[in-house]
């Protein structure tokens, strides 16, 4: 019975994310700060941060930098990284990639808008620590990963370098540190 429930849950999760597999154009999304929405799709919210989006330190100019970047890169690609699945609304962590292959995500970290850790995607159940696995069950897992590990790891290395640069330059959230 438990296996059947797990299978049913996974089918429902994948079905709810079905519409996300289609190509998403940046011009279909309206961003307010780090969150974007598509007026035609009330199930999905798009976020420029993978974790910490409600509690992360944020620079005073983050919203302005986000809007300026989007205005200058209207043809940027929207790439889904992971999805937190929920009955009410899925939160999709995404990268916005310009024609030169640069991401808004790295740009924000390089300018000290957020700590680099906010660009990490949520863990799947398999990736949880043994302590965390005692708290959650596989059925609780509601994270779907859309990007391969190699590409993700390369991105995280760029984020680490961007944060070091922002810290050394005392930009944004690092100005008083």
Backbone as ProteinMPNN parsed JSONL, in Angstrom:
{"seq_chain_A": "XXXXXXXXXXXXXXXXXXXXXXXXXXXXXXXXXXXXXXXXXXXXXXXXXXXXXXXXXXXXXXXXXXXXXXXXXXXXXXXXXXXXXXXXXXXXXXXXXXXXXXXXXXXXXXXXXXXXXXXXXXXXXXXXXXXXXXXXXXXXXXXXXXXXXXXXXXXXXXXXXXXXXXXXXXXXXXXXX", "coords_chain_A": {"N_chain_A": [[0.826, -1.195, 0.0], [1.94, 1.22, 0.805], [3.898, 1.589, -1.151], [2.293, 1.921, -3.372], [0.999, 4.302, -2.717], [3.21, 6.029, -2.703], [3.988, 5.861, -5.397], [1.69, 6.896, -6.642], [1.724, 9.492, -5.571], [4.105, 10.48, -6.722], [3.404, 10.437, -9.442], [1.358, 12.344, -9.463], [2.84, 14.592, -8.67], [4.625, 14.853, -10.84], [2.813, 15.261, -12.902], [1.709, 17.702, -12.146], [3.798, 19.331, -12.675], [4.025, 19.211, -15.348], [3.354, 21.229, -17.235], [5.499, 22.871, -16.952], [7.613, 21.877, -18.374], [7.54, 22.855, -20.88], [8.956, 25.36, -23.005], [9.871, 28.346, -21.43], [9.379, 31.709, -21.809], [11.058, 34.714, -21.067], [9.679, 37.092, -21.453], [7.093, 36.366, -20.893], [6.889, 36.34, -18.227], [6.405, 38.203, -15.239], [8.386, 39.935, -13.154], [8.652, 40.705, -9.749], [10.767, 41.891, -7.635], [12.53, 39.127, -6.461], [10.748, 37.231, -7.298], [8.802, 35.808, -9.895], [5.952, 35.774, -12.05], [3.565, 34.185, -14.19], [0.874, 35.395, -15.785], [-0.95, 33.731, -17.002], [-0.688, 31.328, -15.772], [-1.404, 30.15, -12.864], [-0.455, 28.245, -11.132], [2.297, 28.106, -10.94], [5.133, 29.697, -9.569], [7.978, 31.666, -10.078], [11.342, 31.817, -9.091], [14.31, 33.615, -8.37], [16.108, 32.811, -6.52], [17.38, 29.883, -4.949], [17.245, 28.867, -2.355], [16.414, 30.113, 0.924], [14.834, 32.307, 0.324], [12.986, 33.814, 1.776], [14.23, 34.709, 4.059], [16.797, 35.595, 3.625], [19.646, 37.786, 3.812], [19.437, 40.903, 2.153], [20.5, 43.213, -0.275], [20.103, 46.801, -0.443], [19.728, 47.684, -3.035], [18.896, 45.548, -4.561], [16.37, 44.909, -5.825], [16.231, 46.915, -7.768], [18.513, 46.322, -9.327], [17.77, 43.81, -10.286], [15.512, 44.437, -11.884], [16.697, 46.199, -13.757], [18.546, 44.467, -15.017], [16.816, 42.587, -16.183], [15.36, 44.29, -17.902], [17.391, 44.982, -19.705], [17.942, 42.56, -20.836], [15.879, 41.22, -22.293], [15.539, 39.087, -23.997], [16.543, 36.94, -22.677], [17.087, 33.537, -21.648], [14.928, 31.411, -19.795], [15.672, 29.117, -17.436], [14.723, 26.24, -15.857], [15.64, 25.043, -12.686], [15.052, 23.684, -10.281], [12.072, 22.414, -8.718], [9.843, 23.117, -6.166], [7.27, 21.323, -5.211], [3.856, 21.897, -4.673], [0.434, 21.738, -3.625], [-0.963, 24.132, -3.822], [0.717, 26.08, -5.041], [3.538, 25.829, -7.109], [6.974, 26.348, -6.494], [9.376, 27.475, -8.52], [12.719, 27.314, -8.946], [14.802, 29.258, -10.856], [17.188, 30.001, -13.459], [18.126, 32.912, -15.146], [19.365, 33.438, -18.248], [21.544, 35.288, -20.211], [22.294, 36.363, -23.646], [25.018, 36.041, -23.812], [25.585, 33.98, -22.184], [25.707, 34.529, -19.515], [24.398, 34.627, -16.185], [21.608, 36.104, -14.455], [21.567, 35.423, -11.862], [24.223, 34.923, -10.984], [25.173, 37.501, -11.433], [23.727, 38.958, -9.503], [24.825, 37.955, -7.131], [27.506, 38.655, -7.47], [27.273, 41.381, -7.25], [26.712, 41.689, -4.624], [24.105, 41.402, -3.717], [22.813, 39.242, -2.482], [23.681, 36.49, -0.265], [25.869, 33.901, -1.453], [24.949, 31.301, -0.915], [22.216, 31.32, -1.29], [21.761, 30.611, -3.85], [21.816, 27.938, -4.066], [20.123, 24.963, -4.866], [17.142, 23.413, -3.479], [17.444, 20.421, -1.488], [16.915, 17.047, -2.585], [15.113, 14.165, -1.317], [16.925, 12.009, -1.249], [19.309, 13.363, -1.021], [19.343, 14.429, 1.499], [20.674, 14.757, 4.845], [21.466, 12.133, 7.222], [20.306, 12.765, 9.67], [18.313, 14.595, 8.894], [16.762, 12.878, 7.371], [15.529, 11.416, 9.321], [13.6, 13.077, 10.176], [11.99, 13.632, 7.97], [10.034, 11.851, 5.479], [10.268, 9.723, 2.55], [7.937, 10.237, 1.159], [7.408, 12.826, 1.821], [9.066, 14.244, 0.26], [9.303, 16.781, -1.994], [10.683, 17.883, -4.057], [11.746, 18.488, -7.284], [14.276, 17.997, -9.578], [15.657, 19.726, -12.306], [17.97, 20.164, -13.737], [21.164, 18.939, -14.807], [23.714, 17.398, -12.735], [26.423, 18.076, -13.261], [26.315, 20.534, -14.705], [25.02, 22.079, -12.791], [26.897, 21.989, -10.661], [29.043, 23.368, -11.859], [27.906, 25.893, -12.095], [27.578, 26.535, -9.351], [30.245, 26.784, -8.573], [30.929, 29.128, -9.949], [29.281, 30.869, -8.564], [30.425, 30.803, -6.015], [32.884, 32.076, -6.538], [31.896, 34.567, -7.343], [30.739, 35.503, -4.96], [33.01, 35.774, -3.353], [34.329, 37.84, -4.719], [32.436, 39.927, -4.375], [32.494, 40.178, -1.585], [35.185, 40.914, -1.131], [35.201, 43.335, -2.469], [33.468, 44.706, -0.952], [30.678, 45.015, -1.469], [27.146, 45.69, -1.587], [25.411, 43.615, 0.604], [27.734, 43.071, 1.924], [29.062, 45.371, 2.552], [29.51, 46.496, 5.108], [30.97, 44.619, 6.428]], "CA_chain_A": [[0.0, 0.0, 0.0], [2.831, 2.38, 0.892], [4.521, 1.766, -2.464], [1.261, 2.45, -4.252], [0.829, 5.71, -2.348], [4.399, 6.743, -3.176], [3.895, 5.936, -6.85], [0.613, 7.834, -6.95], [2.219, 10.822, -5.22], [5.075, 10.888, -7.737], [2.671, 10.71, -10.682], [0.681, 13.632, -9.277], [3.876, 15.636, -8.686], [5.112, 15.034, -12.206], [1.713, 15.824, -13.685], [1.55, 19.119, -11.802], [4.929, 20.061, -13.257], [4.024, 18.956, -16.783], [3.35, 22.463, -18.015], [6.776, 23.552, -16.812], [8.601, 21.351, -19.298], [7.497, 23.698, -22.06], [9.884, 26.484, -22.956], [9.328, 29.536, -20.775], [10.001, 32.934, -22.293], [11.146, 35.751, -20.047], [8.641, 38.111, -21.666], [5.827, 35.86, -20.357], [6.946, 36.449, -16.774], [6.515, 39.531, -14.642], [9.135, 39.814, -11.905], [8.623, 41.688, -8.672], [11.89, 41.456, -6.82], [13.07, 37.825, -6.868], [9.661, 36.344, -7.714], [8.151, 36.074, -11.164], [4.725, 35.018, -12.286], [2.954, 34.202, -15.507], [-0.556, 35.667, -15.558], [-1.744, 32.628, -17.553], [-0.362, 30.097, -15.044], [-1.465, 30.469, -11.433], [0.125, 27.158, -10.345], [3.75, 28.211, -10.848], [5.831, 30.931, -9.229], [9.381, 31.529, -10.462], [12.179, 32.502, -8.108], [15.717, 33.728, -8.744], [16.89, 32.2, -5.448], [17.029, 28.483, -4.719], [16.93, 28.685, -0.937], [16.526, 31.313, 1.75], [14.197, 33.46, -0.316], [12.194, 34.639, 2.694], [15.01, 35.175, 5.206], [18.167, 35.938, 3.253], [20.014, 39.207, 3.772], [19.225, 41.463, 0.817], [21.012, 44.578, -0.405], [19.08, 47.827, -0.689], [19.53, 47.91, -4.471], [18.644, 44.268, -5.242], [15.209, 44.988, -6.725], [16.601, 47.784, -8.894], [19.435, 45.577, -10.187], [16.99, 42.764, -10.962], [14.7, 45.046, -12.942], [17.597, 46.707, -14.796], [19.084, 43.328, -15.764], [15.722, 42.044, -17.0], [15.077, 45.264, -18.963], [18.484, 44.939, -20.682], [18.095, 41.199, -21.362], [14.507, 40.723, -22.51], [15.58, 37.825, -24.738], [17.216, 35.935, -21.847], [16.418, 32.245, -21.498], [14.522, 30.997, -18.451], [16.024, 27.708, -17.274], [14.281, 25.693, -14.572], [16.663, 24.294, -11.974], [14.331, 22.755, -9.409], [10.699, 22.794, -8.399], [9.223, 22.703, -4.907], [5.895, 21.037, -5.612], [2.831, 22.108, -3.653], [-0.916, 21.734, -4.207], [-1.429, 25.502, -4.07], [1.596, 26.74, -6.011], [4.898, 25.318, -7.197], [8.016, 27.373, -6.541], [10.382, 27.052, -9.487], [13.992, 28.022, -8.928], [15.236, 29.374, -12.246], [18.28, 30.869, -13.87], [17.889, 33.714, -16.342], [20.657, 33.413, -18.936], [21.563, 36.229, -21.336], [22.836, 35.843, -24.91], [26.439, 35.747, -23.621], [25.706, 32.849, -21.266], [25.801, 35.006, -18.129], [23.112, 34.54, -15.486], [21.246, 37.159, -13.506], [21.833, 34.878, -10.541], [25.622, 35.233, -10.683], [25.237, 38.963, -11.413], [23.221, 39.42, -8.205], [25.799, 37.595, -6.094], [28.691, 39.472, -7.749], [26.978, 42.741, -6.794], [26.449, 41.667, -3.187], [22.662, 41.489, -3.417], [22.449, 38.117, -1.623], [24.779, 35.546, -0.047], [25.937, 32.864, -2.48], [24.181, 30.113, -0.536], [20.828, 31.412, -1.756], [21.68, 30.074, -5.205], [21.778, 26.476, -4.011], [18.769, 24.43, -4.995], [16.756, 22.571, -2.342], [17.849, 19.019, -1.574], [15.927, 15.983, -2.725], [15.158, 13.275, -0.152], [18.175, 11.239, -1.3], [20.432, 14.243, -0.678], [19.246, 14.861, 2.897], [21.558, 14.097, 5.807], [20.786, 11.077, 7.98], [19.474, 13.431, 10.682], [17.132, 15.132, 8.209], [15.928, 11.757, 6.934], [14.743, 10.973, 10.479], [12.499, 14.038, 10.313], [11.137, 13.556, 6.785], [9.894, 10.557, 4.815], [10.339, 9.905, 1.09], [6.668, 10.787, 0.688], [7.447, 14.271, 2.047], [9.94, 14.856, -0.737], [8.53, 17.509, -2.998], [11.644, 18.599, -4.891], [12.069, 17.897, -8.577], [15.469, 18.636, -10.136], [15.545, 19.83, -13.764], [19.283, 20.41, -14.349], [22.086, 17.859, -14.447], [24.648, 17.691, -11.643], [27.63, 18.731, -13.766], [25.99, 21.933, -15.008], [24.721, 22.718, -11.503], [28.159, 22.151, -9.927], [29.792, 24.448, -12.515], [27.233, 27.127, -11.696], [27.885, 26.803, -7.941], [31.631, 27.276, -8.52], [30.87, 30.539, -10.361], [28.643, 31.603, -7.465], [31.436, 30.938, -4.95], [33.819, 33.125, -6.975], [31.168, 35.842, -7.344], [30.602, 35.972, -3.58], [34.337, 36.219, -2.907], [34.533, 39.15, -5.342], [31.552, 40.898, -3.706], [33.008, 40.384, -0.217], [36.438, 41.673, -1.215], [34.868, 44.682, -2.94], [32.538, 45.262, 0.047], [29.468, 45.421, -2.179], [25.839, 45.262, -1.1], [25.297, 43.117, 1.98], [29.075, 42.916, 2.486], [29.713, 46.685, 2.683], [29.904, 46.784, 6.491], [31.591, 43.413, 7.015]], "C_chain_A": [[0.873, 1.263, 0.0], [3.496, 2.665, -0.459], [3.525, 2.365, -3.456], [1.035, 3.936, -3.99], [1.994, 6.546, -2.874], [4.347, 6.922, -4.69], [2.834, 6.945, -7.283], [1.048, 9.276, -6.687], [3.184, 11.34, -6.281], [4.392, 11.216, -9.064], [1.976, 12.063, -10.597], [1.689, 14.774, -9.33], [4.337, 15.913, -10.108], [4.042, 15.651, -13.095], [1.555, 17.314, -13.408], [2.676, 19.96, -12.373], [4.968, 19.931, -14.777], [4.116, 20.231, -17.602], [4.683, 23.196, -17.942], [7.803, 23.068, -17.821], [8.61, 22.139, -20.61], [8.487, 24.846, -21.881], [9.187, 27.696, -22.343], [10.093, 30.737, -21.313], [9.974, 33.984, -21.196], [10.038, 36.785, -20.213], [7.253, 37.657, -21.208], [5.748, 36.029, -18.839], [7.032, 37.902, -16.349], [7.185, 39.361, -13.283], [8.884, 41.003, -11.003], [9.652, 41.186, -7.684], [12.355, 40.098, -7.343], [12.016, 36.867, -7.403], [9.045, 36.789, -9.033], [6.9, 35.238, -11.302], [4.294, 35.176, -13.728], [1.46, 34.341, -15.273], [-1.448, 34.524, -16.051], [-1.552, 31.32, -16.781], [-0.312, 30.387, -13.548], [-0.837, 29.388, -10.558], [1.619, 27.345, -10.094], [4.224, 29.623, -10.542], [7.295, 30.672, -9.558], [10.225, 32.372, -9.523], [13.63, 32.488, -8.562], [16.643, 33.139, -7.689], [16.424, 30.767, -5.246], [16.604, 28.208, -3.296], [17.024, 30.028, -0.231], [15.781, 32.517, 1.234], [13.36, 34.317, 0.611], [13.022, 35.235, 3.827], [16.409, 35.664, 4.86], [18.428, 37.433, 3.382], [19.92, 39.692, 2.324], [19.759, 42.885, 0.773], [19.872, 45.534, -0.736], [18.76, 47.992, -2.173], [19.19, 46.634, -5.248], [17.496, 44.362, -6.244], [15.511, 45.824, -7.964], [17.528, 47.047, -9.867], [18.712, 44.467, -10.948], [16.223, 43.362, -12.135], [15.567, 45.57, -14.082], [18.142, 45.574, -15.66], [18.017, 42.772, -16.693], [15.398, 42.99, -18.159], [16.131, 45.221, -20.068], [18.595, 43.585, -21.378], [16.74, 40.537, -21.599], [14.459, 39.398, -23.27], [16.291, 36.716, -23.96], [16.388, 34.656, -21.769], [16.071, 32.024, -20.031], [14.799, 29.503, -18.362], [15.586, 27.251, -15.888], [15.385, 24.838, -13.97], [16.022, 23.26, -11.063], [12.937, 23.303, -9.151], [10.329, 22.245, -7.034], [7.741, 22.55, -5.218], [4.954, 21.215, -4.428], [1.471, 22.149, -4.343], [-1.357, 23.134, -4.608], [-0.598, 26.217, -5.127], [2.983, 26.122, -5.953], [5.86, 26.498, -7.206], [9.142, 26.822, -7.402], [11.618, 27.926, -9.372], [14.483, 28.059, -10.369], [16.477, 30.244, -12.373], [17.775, 31.65, -15.073], [19.25, 33.877, -16.997], [20.605, 34.326, -20.155], [22.233, 35.608, -22.563], [24.325, 35.515, -24.827], [26.668, 34.588, -22.658], [25.848, 33.239, -19.805], [24.423, 34.942, -17.479], [22.875, 35.758, -14.6], [21.624, 36.719, -12.098], [23.267, 35.188, -10.102], [25.816, 36.75, -10.567], [24.799, 39.505, -10.046], [24.201, 39.112, -7.081], [27.047, 38.463, -6.242], [28.512, 40.912, -7.269], [26.582, 42.808, -5.324], [24.984, 41.759, -2.808], [22.21, 40.432, -2.42], [23.697, 37.293, -1.326], [24.732, 34.443, -1.113], [25.103, 31.636, -2.179], [22.74, 30.141, -0.998], [20.657, 30.844, -3.16], [21.744, 28.55, -5.241], [20.33, 26.022, -4.134], [18.433, 23.613, -3.751], [17.211, 21.124, -2.571], [16.66, 18.104, -1.834], [16.04, 15.092, -1.489], [16.473, 12.509, -0.111], [19.375, 12.068, -0.856], [20.409, 14.712, 0.774], [20.26, 14.125, 3.758], [20.768, 13.016, 6.539], [19.879, 11.674, 9.054], [18.192, 13.959, 10.057], [16.19, 14.015, 7.764], [15.094, 11.189, 8.08], [13.521, 11.866, 10.673], [11.488, 13.871, 9.184], [11.04, 12.123, 6.279], [10.014, 10.788, 3.313], [9.059, 10.514, 0.517], [6.612, 12.306, 0.862], [8.241, 14.995, 0.966], [9.105, 15.506, -1.83], [9.432, 18.334, -3.903], [11.893, 17.812, -6.172], [13.233, 18.696, -9.154], [15.384, 18.582, -11.658], [16.894, 19.977, -14.468], [20.247, 19.312, -13.91], [23.145, 18.348, -13.456], [25.878, 18.456, -12.127], [27.393, 20.222, -14.032], [25.735, 22.713, -13.714], [26.013, 22.979, -10.722], [29.019, 23.259, -10.533], [29.22, 25.808, -12.127], [27.607, 27.502, -10.259], [29.322, 27.301, -7.79], [31.695, 28.747, -8.935], [30.278, 31.401, -9.247], [29.635, 31.814, -6.326], [32.418, 32.06, -5.295], [33.161, 34.498, -6.939], [31.015, 36.386, -5.926], [31.935, 36.469, -3.037], [34.621, 37.617, -3.455], [33.699, 40.223, -4.645], [32.043, 41.204, -2.294], [34.26, 41.262, -0.24], [36.192, 43.119, -1.634], [33.908, 45.41, -2.012], [31.28, 45.831, -0.615], [28.213, 44.918, -1.477], [25.834, 44.846, 0.358], [26.646, 42.984, 2.67], [29.744, 44.258, 2.79], [30.194, 46.99, 4.1], [30.605, 45.615, 7.171], [33.094, 43.495, 6.947]], "O_chain_A": [[0.59, 2.234, -0.701], [3.64, 3.82, -0.862], [3.882, 3.211, -4.275], [0.897, 4.728, -4.923], [1.794, 7.631, -3.42], [4.628, 8.005, -5.203], [3.062, 7.749, -8.186], [0.771, 10.17, -7.487], [3.098, 12.496, -6.693], [4.771, 12.177, -9.734], [2.003, 12.84, -11.552], [1.434, 15.803, -9.957], [4.429, 17.066, -10.528], [4.349, 16.479, -13.952], [1.298, 18.097, -14.323], [2.526, 21.171, -12.538], [5.857, 20.487, -15.422], [4.882, 20.298, -18.564], [4.966, 24.05, -18.781], [8.771, 23.775, -18.099], [9.585, 22.088, -21.361], [8.809, 25.246, -20.762], [8.055, 28.023, -22.7], [11.323, 30.766, -21.269], [8.98, 34.125, -20.483], [9.514, 37.298, -19.225], [6.331, 38.47, -21.141], [4.682, 35.882, -18.242], [7.655, 38.725, -17.019], [6.635, 38.732, -12.379], [8.903, 42.154, -11.439], [9.441, 40.193, -6.989], [12.553, 39.937, -8.547], [12.355, 35.798, -7.912], [8.8, 37.974, -9.26], [6.797, 34.143, -10.75], [4.613, 36.161, -14.393], [0.849, 33.489, -14.627], [-2.571, 34.364, -15.574], [-2.185, 30.314, -17.103], [0.717, 30.824, -13.031], [-0.697, 29.589, -9.352], [2.152, 26.796, -9.13], [3.791, 30.599, -11.154], [7.794, 29.569, -9.336], [9.867, 33.504, -9.198], [14.122, 31.482, -9.073], [17.839, 32.982, -7.936], [15.236, 30.466, -5.356], [15.702, 27.406, -3.056], [17.643, 30.965, -0.736], [16.057, 33.64, 1.654], [13.048, 35.456, 0.265], [12.572, 36.168, 4.491], [17.135, 36.11, 5.749], [17.553, 38.251, 3.1], [20.282, 38.973, 1.392], [19.5, 43.675, 1.681], [18.824, 45.131, -1.238], [17.652, 48.392, -2.531], [19.197, 46.649, -6.479], [17.639, 43.938, -7.391], [15.097, 45.482, -9.071], [17.353, 47.134, -11.083], [19.008, 44.214, -12.116], [16.283, 42.845, -13.25], [15.215, 45.406, -15.25], [18.198, 45.693, -16.884], [18.287, 42.514, -17.866], [15.184, 42.534, -19.282], [15.803, 45.401, -21.241], [19.27, 43.472, -22.402], [16.501, 39.417, -21.148], [13.468, 38.672, -23.201], [16.606, 35.668, -24.524], [15.159, 34.688, -21.816], [16.83, 32.403, -19.139], [14.233, 28.714, -19.119], [16.019, 27.8, -14.875], [15.989, 24.012, -14.654], [16.409, 22.092, -11.075], [12.665, 24.489, -9.34], [10.482, 21.051, -6.773], [7.044, 23.536, -5.46], [5.226, 20.743, -3.324], [1.367, 22.547, -5.504], [-2.045, 23.308, -5.614], [-1.144, 26.883, -6.006], [3.536, 25.918, -4.873], [5.6, 27.52, -7.842], [9.779, 25.828, -7.053], [11.579, 29.122, -9.661], [14.572, 27.022, -11.027], [16.77, 31.091, -11.529], [17.073, 31.102, -15.923], [20.184, 34.392, -16.381], [19.745, 34.173, -21.022], [22.683, 34.463, -22.519], [24.845, 34.789, -25.675], [27.811, 34.25, -22.349], [26.083, 32.384, -18.951], [23.406, 35.173, -18.133], [23.811, 36.357, -14.071], [21.959, 37.544, -11.248], [23.496, 35.658, -8.988], [26.546, 37.219, -9.693], [25.434, 40.408, -9.501], [24.383, 39.926, -6.176], [27.585, 38.95, -5.249], [29.485, 41.582, -6.924], [26.165, 43.859, -4.836], [24.658, 42.155, -1.689], [21.325, 40.687, -1.602], [24.679, 37.385, -2.063], [23.659, 34.102, -1.61], [24.599, 30.992, -3.1], [22.102, 29.093, -1.091], [19.533, 30.62, -3.608], [21.727, 27.944, -6.312], [19.426, 26.634, -3.565], [19.335, 23.165, -3.044], [17.342, 20.674, -3.709], [15.55, 18.353, -1.365], [16.968, 15.251, -0.696], [17.074, 12.372, 0.955], [20.357, 11.515, -0.361], [21.368, 15.334, 1.232], [20.659, 13.005, 3.44], [19.539, 12.993, 6.478], [18.8, 11.144, 9.318], [17.109, 13.794, 10.618], [14.971, 14.182, 7.778], [14.067, 10.553, 7.844], [12.527, 11.449, 11.267], [10.28, 13.957, 9.405], [11.874, 11.282, 6.615], [9.878, 11.919, 2.847], [9.097, 11.221, -0.49], [5.876, 12.993, 0.154], [8.104, 16.205, 0.782], [8.305, 14.85, -2.498], [9.012, 19.353, -4.451], [12.209, 16.623, -6.138], [13.182, 19.924, -9.212], [15.081, 17.538, -12.236], [16.944, 19.917, -15.697], [20.164, 18.813, -12.787], [23.428, 19.542, -13.358], [26.324, 19.39, -11.46], [28.191, 21.065, -13.621], [26.175, 23.853, -13.563], [26.201, 24.07, -10.183], [29.658, 24.012, -9.799], [29.962, 26.753, -11.864], [27.919, 28.661, -9.984], [29.584, 28.163, -6.951], [32.435, 29.527, -8.335], [30.723, 32.525, -9.018], [29.679, 32.894, -5.737], [32.742, 32.893, -4.448], [33.792, 35.482, -6.551], [31.145, 37.59, -5.707], [31.981, 37.479, -2.334], [35.104, 38.482, -2.724], [34.202, 41.309, -4.356], [32.012, 42.354, -1.859], [34.381, 42.22, 0.524], [36.903, 44.023, -1.195], [33.57, 46.572, -2.237], [30.877, 46.966, -0.357], [28.217, 43.856, -0.853], [26.205, 45.622, 1.239], [26.696, 42.8, 3.887], [30.888, 44.278, 3.243], [31.198, 47.682, 4.267], [30.805, 45.64, 8.385], [33.783, 42.576, 7.39]]}, "name": "protein", "num_of_chains": 1, "seq": "XXXXXXXXXXXXXXXXXXXXXXXXXXXXXXXXXXXXXXXXXXXXXXXXXXXXXXXXXXXXXXXXXXXXXXXXXXXXXXXXXXXXXXXXXXXXXXXXXXXXXXXXXXXXXXXXXXXXXXXXXXXXXXXXXXXXXXXXXXXXXXXXXXXXXXXXXXXXXXXXXXXXXXXXXXXXXXXXX"}
